[in-house]
Amino acid sequence: MKLYEKLAAEIEGLVESGVLLAGERIPSVRQTSQHHKLSITTVLRAYVLLESKGVIESRPQSGYFVRRRTGQPVATELQTSRPTPVSAEVDVSALVLSTLRSIRVNDALPLGSPYPDPSLFALQRLNQYGNAVARRHPYWNVIDDLPPGNPELIRQIARRYLENGQSVDPNEIIVTVGATEAINLCLQAVAKPGDTIAVESPTFYAMLHAIERMGMRAVEVSTHPREGIDVAALAKIIDEQPIAACMVMPNFQNPMGFQMSDDRKRALVELLTRHDIPVIENGVYNELYYGDSHPSTLKAFDTRGLVLHCSSFSKTLTTAHRIGWALPGRYRDRVEKFKFLNTLTTPSIPQLAIAEYLKNDGYDHHLRKMRKAFAQQASIMSAAVTRFFPEGTKISHPLGGYVLWVELAPEVDSMTLYQLALEHRITVGPGYMFSVRKHGYRNFIRLNYSYPWSKDIEQAIVTIARLIPEASRGG
């Protein structure tokens, strides 16, 4: 065999054996040249041969990646959820708090974390801006921090929407302490204790926290893993019982990662408008899309001010600053009032630091790097779960964000798996957190793939796979 053929065969063998996974980047031409002591020309010929055989593919300005090939394991599709549409009390906060605390225990691998890899954040630049702002303004007047928030940050947020193809009124924006406060304030503005709120199934537990905090009830609505909430099923629920509001994540929903089509978003808004029901839209992952263009929002289809849109910088710039906002439509004045009554103000320095960053730094460049990393790691994590987990495992196909939703065999208990994994210093997100039903999603887990793929993470996936039989009933 010629040298380039020998190298190509060696790399193909690593792919066949699962050392290199579909979607994973292989060493660069220069790295391979140095490692194997071969000329760059020889390595290039090997890579071209592998491309012609469909083993790898080149991506401009990114390098070479393992390509999914015919005959490789393909993940089974998730099915539409079919929860019983019964209003229920919400009690998930204790479970969520305990699982989040466990992430810090013994430096556990944070596959169960709801937060992206902090090394991707622009924290150093934000701290520099914050320090400069503090030096310029050594004395703060609380009056300057009153709602709706810092005018320059509000202007930059409005500009961001415009750059993404949506015009919003800056006078509608209210700055909050993260998206969590925005969601809580919006819910407080549209419903009262005892009211029933319609949610997706599964639903992000931050939405359930807000409902629990307000003493409200939740009804889960059938949700398709690729298309989002079932509008027809929601319409039937509205006909059968009083619904005070709806809460959804139409783009890159946590935990399933879907993006609702424009047609379905429009249909959802039209349904709720006919019944004069407000909808709280959680858009915290909107900037983390894998496609070519920014997704639309429910807000873009709103004609009556019934969409209360919430978002934050916590998933794209930093979790430390806790800066979010709301566009509450016709409920704007009520949300501003509750913001003042609940927390008075949002800290000034984080607001101004982010405003300076948005004005002066390359936010789009920063986001492109995050999206590219997450899209690549989604492919690798999906391939690893498909390869190592038991046959019949089903996974989501996220179009943005950084979490994978995994359905295991019905007899597997995700809480038991969570506890077993923690003994090996690995965290997962047990499915119990994403439902108000006592055993809702008991055989599901959520995995965070925002961290760069490594031997430790791959070994963690192998370990979880090995523990799954132990987590089964009678296992």
C-alpha positions as CSV (number, residue, x, y, z in Angstrom):
1,M,0.0,0.0,0.0
2,K,1.1,3.5,-0.7
3,L,1.6,5.8,2.3
4,Y,-1.6,7.8,1.8
5,E,-3.6,4.6,1.3
6,K,-2.2,3.2,4.5
7,L,-3.1,6.4,6.4
8,A,-6.6,6.4,4.9
9,A,-7.1,2.8,5.9
10,E,-6.0,3.5,9.5
11,I,-8.4,6.4,9.8
12,E,-11.3,4.4,8.3
13,G,-10.5,1.7,10.8
14,L,-10.9,4.2,13.7
15,V,-14.3,5.2,12.3
16,E,-15.4,1.6,11.9
17,S,-14.4,0.7,15.4
18,G,-16.2,3.8,16.9
19,V,-13.1,5.6,18.1
20,L,-14.1,8.4,15.8
21,L,-17.8,9.1,15.8
22,A,-20.1,10.6,13.2
23,G,-19.9,14.4,13.3
24,E,-16.6,14.4,15.2
25,R,-13.8,16.5,13.8
26,I,-10.7,14.5,12.9
27,P,-7.1,15.9,13.4
28,S,-6.1,18.7,11.0
29,V,-3.9,18.0,8.0
30,R,-1.0,19.7,9.8
31,Q,-1.5,17.8,13.0
32,T,-1.7,14.5,11.2
33,S,1.4,15.3,9.1
34,Q,3.4,16.0,12.3
35,H,2.0,13.0,14.2
36,H,2.6,10.5,11.5
37,K,5.8,12.2,10.1
38,L,4.2,12.4,6.6
39,S,4.2,15.2,4.1
40,I,1.2,17.5,4.0
41,T,0.7,16.3,0.4
42,T,0.5,12.7,1.5
43,V,-2.1,13.5,4.2
44,L,-4.2,15.6,1.8
45,R,-4.3,12.6,-0.6
46,A,-5.4,10.4,2.2
47,Y,-8.2,12.8,3.2
48,V,-9.3,13.2,-0.4
49,L,-9.5,9.4,-0.7
50,L,-11.6,9.2,2.5
51,E,-13.9,11.9,1.2
52,S,-14.4,10.0,-2.1
53,K,-15.3,6.9,-0.1
54,G,-17.8,8.9,2.1
55,V,-15.9,8.4,5.3
56,I,-15.2,12.0,6.0
57,E,-16.4,15.4,4.7
58,S,-14.7,18.8,4.6
59,R,-16.3,21.9,6.0
60,P,-15.0,25.3,4.9
61,Q,-13.0,27.0,7.7
62,S,-13.8,24.2,10.1
63,G,-11.8,21.2,8.9
64,Y,-12.6,17.5,8.3
65,F,-15.4,15.6,10.0
66,V,-16.6,12.0,10.2
67,R,-19.6,11.5,8.0
68,R,-22.6,9.4,8.9
69,R,-22.5,6.4,6.6
70,T,-25.1,3.9,5.4
71,G,-25.1,0.9,7.7
72,Q,-24.2,2.9,10.8
73,P,-26.7,2.8,13.7
74,V,-29.5,5.3,13.3
75,A,-31.3,6.7,16.3
76,T,-35.0,5.8,16.7
77,E,-37.4,8.8,16.5
78,L,-39.2,10.0,19.5
79,Q,-43.0,9.9,19.4
80,T,-45.5,12.7,20.2
81,S,-46.3,12.9,23.9
82,R,-49.9,12.0,24.8
83,P,-50.4,13.2,28.4
84,T,-53.8,13.1,30.0
85,P,-55.1,16.7,29.9
86,V,-55.9,17.0,33.6
87,S,-55.1,20.1,35.5
88,A,-52.7,19.3,38.3
89,E,-50.8,21.0,41.1
90,V,-47.1,21.6,40.5
91,D,-44.4,20.4,42.9
92,V,-41.0,20.0,41.2
93,S,-38.8,22.7,42.8
94,A,-37.2,20.4,45.5
95,L,-36.2,17.8,42.9
96,V,-34.7,20.4,40.5
97,L,-32.8,22.1,43.3
98,S,-31.3,18.9,44.5
99,T,-30.2,17.8,41.0
100,L,-28.7,21.2,40.3
101,R,-26.7,21.2,43.6
102,S,-25.3,17.7,42.7
103,I,-23.6,19.2,39.6
104,R,-21.1,20.9,42.0
105,V,-20.4,17.7,44.0
106,N,-16.9,16.2,43.6
107,D,-16.4,18.0,40.2
108,A,-19.0,15.7,38.6
109,L,-19.2,15.8,34.8
110,P,-22.1,18.3,34.1
111,L,-24.1,16.3,31.6
112,G,-27.1,17.1,33.7
113,S,-26.4,20.9,33.8
114,P,-29.0,23.3,32.3
115,Y,-26.2,25.8,31.6
116,P,-23.8,25.9,28.7
117,D,-20.1,25.5,29.0
118,P,-18.9,28.7,30.7
119,S,-15.6,28.7,28.8
120,L,-17.6,29.8,25.7
121,F,-18.8,33.0,27.4
122,A,-17.4,36.5,26.8
123,L,-16.9,36.9,30.6
124,Q,-13.5,38.5,30.4
125,R,-14.6,41.2,28.1
126,L,-17.8,41.8,30.1
127,N,-15.7,42.1,33.3
128,Q,-13.5,44.7,31.6
129,Y,-16.5,46.7,30.6
130,G,-18.0,46.4,34.0
131,N,-14.8,47.6,35.7
132,A,-14.6,50.6,33.3
133,V,-18.2,51.4,34.0
134,A,-17.7,51.2,37.8
135,R,-14.7,53.6,37.5
136,R,-16.7,56.1,35.5
137,H,-19.6,56.0,37.9
138,P,-18.3,55.4,41.5
139,Y,-21.6,56.6,43.0
140,W,-25.0,55.1,41.9
141,N,-28.4,56.7,42.4
142,V,-31.0,54.0,42.7
143,I,-33.4,56.3,40.8
144,D,-31.4,55.7,37.7
145,D,-31.9,52.0,38.0
146,L,-35.7,52.0,38.3
147,P,-37.8,50.0,35.7
148,P,-37.9,49.6,32.8
149,G,-34.1,49.4,32.9
150,N,-31.0,51.1,31.5
151,P,-31.9,53.1,28.3
152,E,-28.8,52.1,26.4
153,L,-29.2,48.4,27.1
154,I,-32.9,48.7,26.0
155,R,-31.8,50.4,22.8
156,Q,-29.2,47.6,22.1
157,I,-31.8,44.9,22.7
158,A,-34.2,46.6,20.3
159,R,-31.4,46.9,17.7
160,R,-30.7,43.2,18.2
161,Y,-34.2,42.3,17.2
162,L,-34.0,44.6,14.2
163,E,-30.8,42.9,13.1
164,N,-32.6,39.6,13.3
165,G,-35.5,40.8,11.1
166,Q,-38.0,41.8,13.7
167,S,-39.0,45.4,14.7
168,V,-40.0,45.9,18.3
169,D,-40.9,48.9,20.3
170,P,-38.1,49.7,22.7
171,N,-40.7,51.3,25.0
172,E,-42.2,47.8,25.5
173,I,-39.0,46.3,26.8
174,I,-38.5,45.8,30.6
175,V,-35.1,44.6,31.8
176,T,-35.2,41.8,34.4
177,V,-33.0,39.7,36.6
178,G,-32.6,36.9,34.0
179,A,-35.4,35.3,32.0
180,T,-36.6,33.5,35.1
181,E,-37.8,36.8,36.6
182,A,-39.3,37.9,33.3
183,I,-41.3,34.7,33.1
184,N,-42.5,35.0,36.7
185,L,-43.5,38.6,36.3
186,C,-45.4,37.9,33.1
187,L,-47.2,35.0,34.7
188,Q,-48.1,37.1,37.6
189,A,-49.5,39.7,35.2
190,V,-51.8,37.4,33.4
191,A,-53.1,34.8,35.9
192,K,-53.9,34.4,39.6
193,P,-53.5,31.6,42.2
194,G,-55.6,28.6,41.4
195,D,-55.7,29.3,37.6
196,T,-54.7,26.6,35.1
197,I,-51.8,27.2,32.7
198,A,-51.3,25.1,29.6
199,V,-47.7,23.9,29.0
200,E,-45.9,21.7,26.5
201,S,-45.2,18.1,27.5
202,P,-42.4,17.7,28.4
203,T,-41.9,21.3,29.5
204,F,-38.8,23.2,30.8
205,Y,-38.9,23.1,34.6
206,A,-38.3,26.9,34.9
207,M,-41.8,27.3,33.5
208,L,-43.1,24.8,36.1
209,H,-41.3,26.7,38.9
210,A,-43.1,29.9,38.0
211,I,-46.5,28.1,38.1
212,E,-45.6,26.4,41.4
213,R,-44.5,29.7,42.9
214,M,-47.8,31.4,42.0
215,G,-49.9,28.6,43.4
216,M,-51.3,27.8,40.0
217,R,-52.1,24.5,38.3
218,A,-50.7,23.1,35.0
219,V,-52.2,21.0,32.2
220,E,-49.8,19.3,29.8
221,V,-50.5,19.4,26.1
222,S,-49.4,16.8,23.6
223,T,-46.2,17.9,21.9
224,H,-44.5,16.6,18.8
225,P,-40.7,16.2,19.2
226,R,-40.0,18.0,15.9
227,E,-43.0,20.3,15.4
228,G,-43.9,21.4,18.9
229,I,-47.1,21.8,20.8
230,D,-50.2,20.2,19.2
231,V,-52.5,23.2,18.4
232,A,-55.5,20.9,17.9
233,A,-55.0,19.2,21.2
234,L,-54.7,22.6,22.9
235,A,-57.9,23.8,21.2
236,K,-59.7,20.8,22.6
237,I,-58.4,21.5,26.1
238,I,-59.5,25.1,25.9
239,D,-63.0,24.0,24.9
240,E,-63.2,21.6,27.9
241,Q,-61.7,23.6,30.8
242,P,-60.8,27.2,31.6
243,I,-57.2,28.1,30.6
244,A,-55.8,31.4,32.0
245,A,-52.6,31.4,29.9
246,C,-50.2,29.3,27.9
247,M,-46.5,28.9,28.3
248,V,-44.2,27.6,25.5
249,M,-40.7,27.5,24.1
250,P,-41.3,27.5,20.3
251,N,-37.6,27.6,19.4
252,F,-35.2,24.9,20.5
253,Q,-37.3,23.9,23.3
254,N,-35.7,22.5,26.4
255,P,-35.5,19.5,26.6
256,M,-36.5,18.4,23.0
257,G,-34.7,21.0,20.9
258,F,-37.4,21.4,18.2
259,Q,-38.2,24.6,16.2
260,M,-41.9,25.2,15.5
261,S,-42.6,26.1,11.9
262,D,-43.9,29.5,11.1
263,D,-47.3,28.0,10.1
264,R,-47.7,26.3,13.5
265,K,-46.5,29.4,15.4
266,R,-49.1,31.5,13.5
267,A,-51.8,28.9,14.2
268,L,-51.0,28.9,17.9
269,V,-51.2,32.6,18.2
270,E,-54.4,32.7,16.2
271,L,-56.1,30.1,18.4
272,L,-55.1,31.9,21.6
273,T,-56.2,35.3,20.1
274,R,-59.6,33.9,19.3
275,H,-60.0,32.9,22.9
276,D,-58.3,36.0,24.3
277,I,-55.7,33.8,26.1
278,P,-52.2,35.3,26.7
279,V,-49.2,33.2,25.9
280,I,-45.8,33.5,27.6
281,E,-43.0,32.8,25.1
282,N,-39.6,31.7,26.4
283,G,-37.0,32.7,23.8
284,V,-33.8,32.2,25.7
285,Y,-32.3,29.8,23.0
286,N,-33.4,31.8,20.0
287,E,-29.9,33.0,19.2
288,L,-28.5,29.4,19.3
289,Y,-29.9,28.1,16.0
290,Y,-28.0,25.7,13.8
291,G,-29.6,26.8,10.5
292,D,-28.9,29.7,8.2
293,S,-31.3,32.2,9.6
294,H,-32.7,33.4,12.9
295,P,-36.0,31.7,13.8
296,S,-39.2,33.7,13.9
297,T,-41.0,34.3,17.2
298,L,-44.6,34.1,18.4
299,K,-44.3,37.8,19.0
300,A,-43.9,38.4,15.3
301,F,-47.4,37.0,14.7
302,D,-49.1,38.9,17.6
303,T,-51.7,41.5,16.6
304,R,-53.5,42.0,19.9
305,G,-50.6,42.2,22.4
306,L,-51.3,38.8,23.9
307,V,-47.7,37.4,23.4
308,L,-45.5,38.1,26.4
309,H,-42.0,37.4,25.0
310,C,-39.1,36.7,27.5
311,S,-35.4,36.2,26.9
312,S,-32.0,36.8,28.4
313,F,-28.2,36.8,27.8
314,S,-27.6,34.0,30.2
315,K,-27.3,31.3,27.6
316,T,-25.2,33.3,25.1
317,L,-23.0,35.7,27.0
318,T,-22.8,34.9,30.7
319,T,-24.9,33.3,33.4
320,A,-23.1,35.5,36.0
321,H,-24.7,38.8,35.0
322,R,-28.3,37.5,35.1
323,I,-29.7,40.0,32.7
324,G,-33.0,39.3,30.9
325,W,-36.0,41.1,29.5
326,A,-39.6,41.0,28.7
327,L,-41.7,42.3,25.9
328,P,-45.1,41.9,27.6
329,G,-47.5,43.4,25.0
330,R,-50.7,44.8,26.4
331,Y,-49.5,43.7,29.9
332,R,-46.5,45.9,29.8
333,D,-47.6,48.3,32.6
334,R,-48.6,45.5,34.9
335,V,-45.2,43.7,34.4
336,E,-43.3,47.0,35.1
337,K,-45.3,47.5,38.3
338,F,-44.6,43.9,39.5
339,K,-41.0,44.3,38.6
340,F,-40.8,47.4,40.9
341,L,-42.7,45.7,43.7
342,N,-40.8,42.4,43.5
343,T,-37.1,43.5,43.1
344,L,-37.2,47.3,42.7
345,T,-34.3,47.4,40.2
346,T,-31.9,45.3,38.1
347,P,-28.2,45.9,38.9
348,S,-26.8,48.7,36.8
349,I,-23.2,47.6,36.1
350,P,-24.2,44.3,34.5
351,Q,-26.7,46.1,32.3
352,L,-24.2,48.7,31.2
353,A,-21.4,46.1,30.7
354,I,-23.6,44.1,28.3
355,A,-24.8,47.3,26.5
356,E,-21.1,48.2,25.9
357,Y,-20.3,44.7,24.7
358,L,-23.3,44.7,22.3
359,K,-22.3,48.1,21.0
360,N,-18.5,47.6,20.6
361,D,-17.7,43.8,20.3
362,G,-18.5,41.1,17.8
363,Y,-21.6,39.6,19.3
364,D,-22.4,37.9,15.9
365,H,-18.9,36.4,15.6
366,H,-19.2,35.2,19.2
367,L,-22.6,33.6,18.5
368,R,-21.4,31.9,15.3
369,K,-18.6,30.2,17.2
370,M,-21.1,29.0,19.8
371,R,-23.5,27.7,17.2
372,K,-20.8,25.9,15.3
373,A,-19.6,24.2,18.4
374,F,-23.0,23.2,19.6
375,A,-24.1,21.8,16.2
376,Q,-20.9,19.7,16.0
377,Q,-21.3,18.4,19.5
378,A,-25.0,17.6,19.0
379,S,-24.0,15.3,16.2
380,I,-21.2,13.6,18.2
381,M,-23.4,13.2,21.3
382,S,-26.2,11.8,19.2
383,A,-23.9,9.3,17.5
384,A,-22.4,8.2,20.9
385,V,-25.8,7.6,22.5
386,T,-26.9,5.7,19.5
387,R,-23.8,3.6,19.5
388,F,-23.4,2.8,23.2
389,F,-26.9,2.9,24.7
390,P,-29.2,-0.1,24.5
391,E,-31.0,-0.9,21.3
392,G,-34.3,0.8,21.1
393,T,-33.1,4.0,22.8
394,K,-34.8,7.1,21.2
395,I,-33.3,10.5,20.9
396,S,-34.4,14.0,19.9
397,H,-32.9,15.9,16.9
398,P,-32.2,19.4,18.3
399,L,-32.1,22.2,15.8
400,G,-30.6,24.6,18.3
401,G,-29.6,24.9,21.9
402,Y,-27.4,22.4,23.6
403,V,-29.4,19.6,25.2
404,L,-30.4,16.1,24.0
405,W,-33.6,14.4,25.1
406,V,-33.2,10.6,25.5
407,E,-36.0,8.0,25.9
408,L,-34.9,4.7,27.5
409,A,-36.8,1.5,27.8
410,P,-40.0,1.8,29.8
411,E,-38.6,-0.2,32.7
412,V,-35.7,2.2,33.3
413,D,-36.1,4.7,36.2
414,S,-34.2,7.9,35.4
415,M,-34.0,8.9,39.1
416,T,-32.3,5.6,39.9
417,L,-30.0,6.1,36.9
418,Y,-29.2,9.7,38.0
419,Q,-28.2,8.4,41.5
420,L,-26.1,5.6,40.0
421,A,-24.3,8.0,37.6
422,L,-23.6,10.4,40.4
423,E,-21.7,7.7,42.2
424,H,-19.4,7.7,39.2
425,R,-19.2,11.6,39.3
426,I,-21.5,12.0,36.3
427,T,-24.7,14.0,36.3
428,V,-27.7,13.6,34.1
429,G,-31.1,15.4,34.0
430,P,-33.8,12.9,35.2
431,G,-37.0,13.1,33.2
432,Y,-39.1,13.6,36.3
433,M,-38.2,17.3,36.4
434,F,-40.0,18.0,33.1
435,S,-43.6,17.0,34.1
436,V,-46.2,17.7,36.7
437,R,-47.3,14.0,36.5
438,K,-45.9,11.8,39.3
439,H,-44.2,9.4,36.9
440,G,-44.1,11.6,33.8
441,Y,-41.0,10.9,31.7
442,R,-39.6,8.5,34.4
443,N,-37.6,6.7,31.7
444,F,-36.2,9.8,30.0
445,I,-33.0,11.8,30.7
446,R,-31.6,15.1,29.4
447,L,-27.9,15.3,28.4
448,N,-26.0,18.6,28.0
449,Y,-23.6,18.5,25.0
450,S,-22.2,22.1,25.2
451,Y,-18.8,20.9,26.6
452,P,-16.1,20.0,24.0
453,W,-16.1,16.3,23.3
454,S,-13.4,14.6,25.2
455,K,-12.3,11.1,26.4
456,D,-13.9,11.8,29.7
457,I,-17.2,12.7,28.2
458,E,-17.1,9.7,25.9
459,Q,-16.3,7.4,28.9
460,A,-19.2,9.0,30.8
461,I,-21.6,8.0,28.0
462,V,-20.2,4.5,28.1
463,T,-20.6,4.4,31.9
464,I,-24.2,5.6,31.7
465,A,-24.9,3.0,29.1
466,R,-23.5,0.3,31.4
467,L,-25.6,1.6,34.3
468,I,-28.9,1.5,32.4
469,P,-29.7,-2.2,33.1
470,E,-29.1,-1.5,36.9
471,A,-31.6,1.3,36.7
472,S,-34.3,-1.0,35.4
473,R,-37.1,-2.3,37.5
474,G,-35.7,-5.5,39.1
475,G,-32.3,-4.8,37.6
